[in-house]
Amino acid sequence: MCGIIGAVADSAINPVLEGLGKLEYRGYDSSGISILSNDEIQTIKAEGKLNNLKKRLSMVPLEGDCCIGHTRWATHGRANVTNAHPHQCGQVSVVHNGIIENYLQLKQQLIQWGHHFHSSTDSEVVPHLINHYLSHEMTQEEAIYKTILQLKGSYALGILINGSSNNLYAIKQGSPLVISEGNDGAYIASDAMALGSDSSKIYYPKDNELIKLNTAEVKLCSGSLNKKIHYINNNQCEKVISKENYSTFMEKEIFEQVDLLKALSVKNDISEYAAINFSKLNKITIIACGTSYYAASVAKHWFEKYANIIVEIDIASEYRYRSPIIIDNELVIFVSQSGETADTLAALRYAKSKKSQTLALVNVANSTIAREANYTFEIYAGAEIGVASTKAFTCQLAIFYKMAIEAAKQRSFINDTELKQLTHNFVQLPYIMEKVLQRCTELQKMAEKLSTYSNVIFLGRGALTAIAQEGALKLKEVSYIHAEAYAAGELKHGPIALLDEHMPVLVIAPKNDLTDKLVSNIQEVQARNAPLFIIGDSSIKQQINLQEDEFFELPEIPESILPIISVIPMQLLALYTAQLLGKNVDQPRNLAKSVTVE
Ligand code: AGP
């Protein structure tokens, strides 16, 4: 979603531009900055990539010690310069992440007061309201408070006001915001990763705490009181993340999975998860969005099969709107790579309001979801830069797998030999994964054929239905090929009507109890002349006539770890197909890395 950065420092534009560069990976469509320069606010904006903004800035060199910047992910109004942030009204300039739900009402009121609007955004009402109250003899703080009292929705705001002193304000409700203070200046950002080396101490403001930053000090304003800020260490400070020798971050992150899983299996200690009393649980509910939801879907199979726990899964954006029944001794798990997804956060707050025990599974340790849940487990995937999630997915699965083993142990549902086998499989996992990755060129060939189609149907069975869904999501996210996934048995209940020579079907068909059933499904596909692609066991190849570039053989894989291995060919296929079609795989169109609006 939108990225925010602000600095009060000498040549404040430098850390702001640097920060905007670090926010690029989140996905955006335009950018802009406002700087207090020679006692006036100057705003420069550009459509498209940050380079366009930098080109414009090179023509108007700006100096000043108070600056805000923004990368926009359009919600209200097209992606163009007018709608790009910052939005300015008089002596007030504002950058916003979130959604002002009642902006139309506020805009009407402001128009009646004589204000003129330029953009179609919801955000523009904010500088107008602040400016309005400033012109009615209010102090800067009073004008901001009066404004936010009228805002409905979510926001993180960076506000620059040109007055007797140069001040930068920051305030949030529901959206992420971080403040930092270093030797060279003070900063605000929507993501700790955007902060520079001068930001080893950070503070996460609470909702509606107003922070005032100027060259003299950083204050937490609360009425007439100015409270001290208690900073914590910034563990994301200045980690330089490069693509190394890979063509894209997505490729690097796919190949990194072997080492990450080796590290997780060496750290093969499940005692961390013993903090949860699984034997007392009556039910687990797992809530997430997108890829994280598919991880939840696989986890459901593991918890049910190995620990005999009832597991319900739900999409975060639906959970709190469907009157979920929360029972005694229920654990509600929230899965989120970023830890900032607005829907997941809202669902977590809902579950907490119902007094549920909550657990967060996140990749970003200081994220809002991590801070608000009762328990937090990290997935240790390292920063994921590619917008399409890959390594975070397999690390989420790995942690769920370990939790399921701990749950199985506590509930004594499976015997010691079976428990040992599950642990042994986990240790084998990265080595089997490595073998699959070594054969990536075979998937490049398959991608050449797949990239000639406009639609693809993915099929799987059991826990691998979620992997088929994840494969379809990956393909559509990065290649823009339309892809849908089904449990293979569902094909004949409707989607089969779509099959003809233009509708390829990709089946995940490893060797397991369901292989024979899958072969029947595959034959139904062949009978309709639909092109077939199979990621599966060698026995399938003997039964179904396929060309080299239509079949990828899965090695023998223990059933329990099949989902974690079989997603690898899906990720590679999506990557190669998108690259063949010339797409920007790290920053696909319209997508944001961290979805901080509902
Ligand atoms: C994955 O490739 C997606 N970009 C998206 O579905 C993502 O998984 C979803 O938005 C949830 O994000 P989170 O894990 O950060 O909460």
Boltz pocket constraint, residues with backbone or C-beta under 6 A from the ligand:
constraints:
  - pocket:
      binder: B
      contacts: [[A, 289], [A, 290], [A, 291], [A, 292], [A, 335], [A, 336], [A, 337], [A, 338], [A, 339], [A, 340], [A, 341], [A, 344], [A, 387], [A, 388], [A, 389], [A, 390], [A, 477], [A, 591], [A, 592], [A, 593], [A, 594], [A, 595]]
      max_distance: 6.0
